[in-house]
Amino acid sequence: MTEKKKVAIVGAGPVGLAAAAHVLERGMEPIVLEAGPEAAHAVRQWQHVQLFSPWEYNVDKAAQRLLAPTGWNSPDPQSYPTGGELIDRYLEPLATKTALRESIRTSSRVTAISRVGFDKAKTKGREGAPFEIRYQNGKGTEVLRADAVIDVSGTWFSPNPAGANGLPALGEREYGGKIAYGMPDVRGAERARYAGKAVAVLGAGHSAVGTLIDLAHLAEKAPGTEPVWLLRGADPAKAFGGGRNDKLAARGELGAAFAALVASGKVRVEAEFGVTHISEVEGRLRIATGACCGARSVVADELIVSTGFRPDLSFLSELRLKLDPAIEAPVALAPLIDPNEHSCGTVRPHGARELAHDEPGFYVAGMKSYGRAPTFLMMTGYEQVRSIAADLAGDRAAAARVELVLPETGVCTRGSVAAATLATACCGGPPKEDASACCGADEAAKKTGASGCGCS
């Protein structure tokens, strides 16, 4: 009897669990190595955040088929889950109540991957050698051998630093006790840390916007809370999104509500602020941009760095990766997602072919496959691992077939906007009949207590 092909899956997040479901469905053996103490460890760090996409785009089909015999009830496909709801109603049952529970090894941090008997430089016979995966758990270093590897470890625990040049700002490590990364729960679990303080938030993406909105809400309940937006670029309006024109309605509402808060003055804006130095003055952070002698600075009690994430490639150094040098995504995928080229639209569905490396049987999928590119849809990851599992099972036709129709999710950037107010962002430029793109902020603004743009 032929032994089942053994597939090591690094990471037990949404896409990692979906990969395991597809591998299992294809008659192969998945072994999932999760660094955290539970499945979906990274999602648990942002469980207070609501997703931009509804349930219908966040449940993988193979996972759904695994869940069906357990009596699992599918959530309302049109409702929007938080990260916590995604765990409770989908990921936790998938990891603990299906056949996957026997495949997941938690508290197992992968530290290195190579080929048995082959370093990176040796070629002859390499393809036939199994992978050797080293991982750390409570007993020490363990070794797993597998026929294939799918790395879906994500990027959440590899945030970009504050420095505008891609390096940590001078002093960033020394004063790390007052610096957080990503999107901390400022109104919930981390409320005591931020209430009544001046909090600088660096970044222009959805994590920064969401955190600043939460801080503005916190300020209504905790006097003295002062949100300060540190923006590397010159045009704050680029972060406002497309309002009602945004194809992801929840994302459009977020941007519109944020624009209203900026217009109301409830969020202080410091534009063209590329952080270079961080120091301490009288127990507070002095965050500076520019050369030491002529630096412009902001003094705050806390700094939240929301400048995106990057892939951790350190444990892949003995594998032959084929990565774009700038984006750090697979070379066939990078042109489709390069943020220097794309400001709107969708990335076409893709799979094993685009994600392949010069190491047969090895794939990077999920958010990590996007390298340093900022936008990723969960359902894109599900399609990736469906295709990869088909490829590993030898079903080339299914691997090449596209089984996903993506919703349109992009909103093109409008022109440059001179001032950081919603009125000038929308009312001053487009003809009145196009103003709904921004004036939709009025309805969303009411939810935050801020005033709208006043367009008529």
C-alpha positions, 0 to 999 in steps of 0.5 A: 500500500502506498503511503500517503503524501505528507504535507507540512503546513506552517501556521494554523490561521484561516488559510492554514486550516483551509490548506489542511482541509484541502490536503485532507480532502485530496487524500494526503496527510496534513501536519499543521505546525502552529507557533501559538498555544491555539489555532488562529493565534494571530487572529486572536491579536486582532479579534476586536476588529471587524472584517471588511468582507462579509461571512460569505467571503471568509469561509473556505469550501473544503473547510465547510464540507469538513464542518457539515457533519459536526452540526455546524451552522453557517453564519449569515453570509451577509453579516460582517464578523469581527476577528473574535466571531471568526474564531468562535463561529468558524476557526475554533470549531474547524480546529477542534471538532473536525478531523483536523484536530488530529493534525494540528500541533500547537506551541510548535514554532518552525525555526528552519526548513531544508531538504534532508541531506541537501544544503541550498547549493546542492542540486543533483537529486534534490527534488527527490529528498524529503523536506526537513522541518525543525520546530521548537516546542516545550520539549526542545527542538523537534524534527519533522520530515514531509514530502511538501511544505505550504508556508501560511505563517502570515506576517502579523508577528513581523510588523514594519518598524517606524523608520521611514527608510524601512529600518527601526528609527533611532531609539525605537528599540530602546523605548519599545516599552511605549511603542505598540505595533499593528492595531491594539485594542485601545478601547478594550483590553488595552484601554488603561494603557491609552486612556487620558494620554496623547497617543501618536499613530503612525501609518495611513492604512486601514489599521491606522485609520481604525485605531485613530477612530477608536482613540477618538471614541475613547476621548469621548469617555476618557478626557485627555485622550489625544489622537495624533496622526503621523502621516508620512505622505503629504495628502491625508485625503488618500487615506479616506478611501472612496466612501460610497464608491468603495466596493467593500461597503464596510471599508468605505464607511470606515474611511468616510467616518475617519474623514469626518473626524479629521474635518472636525479636528478631533484627530490632530494631523502631522503630515510629511512626518517620516520618523527618524528618531525616538527619544524620551523627554520627562518620561514621554516620547519625543518622536522626530522627523528630519536631521537631529539639529533641525528635526520637527518633533511631536511629544506623546505618551504612547506610539502605535506603529501601523505601517504594515507588515513584512514576511519572516523569511529567516527560517527559509534561508536554505530553500531556493526561493524565487522572490521579487526583490522589492515586494518579496512576493513570488515573482509571478505574483508580484507584478499583480500586487505591487503597490507602486503600480496598483491603487485600485481594482482586484488581483485576479485569482491565482494558485500553484503556478504563480506561487511556485518557487525553484524548490519543488513541493514548497509554496508560500500562500496566504498573506505571506505570499503577498510579501510587503504588499498591503491588501489581501483578501482571505478568499484569495488565500483559500483559492491559493491553497485549493490550487496548491493541494490539487497540484500536490495531488497531481491534479494539474487541471484542477490546479490550473482551473480558476474556481473563484470569482472575486468581488470588485474591491478597489477604489482608485485614488482621486487626485491630490488634495491640498488640505486635510479636511473632508470639505476640501477632499470632496466638496472642493473638487468633483462636480456636485453630482459626484459628491456622494463619493465623499458625502456618504460620510455624513451617515457614517460620521453620525456613528462617531459623533463627528460632523459630516462634510456638509456637501449638499 
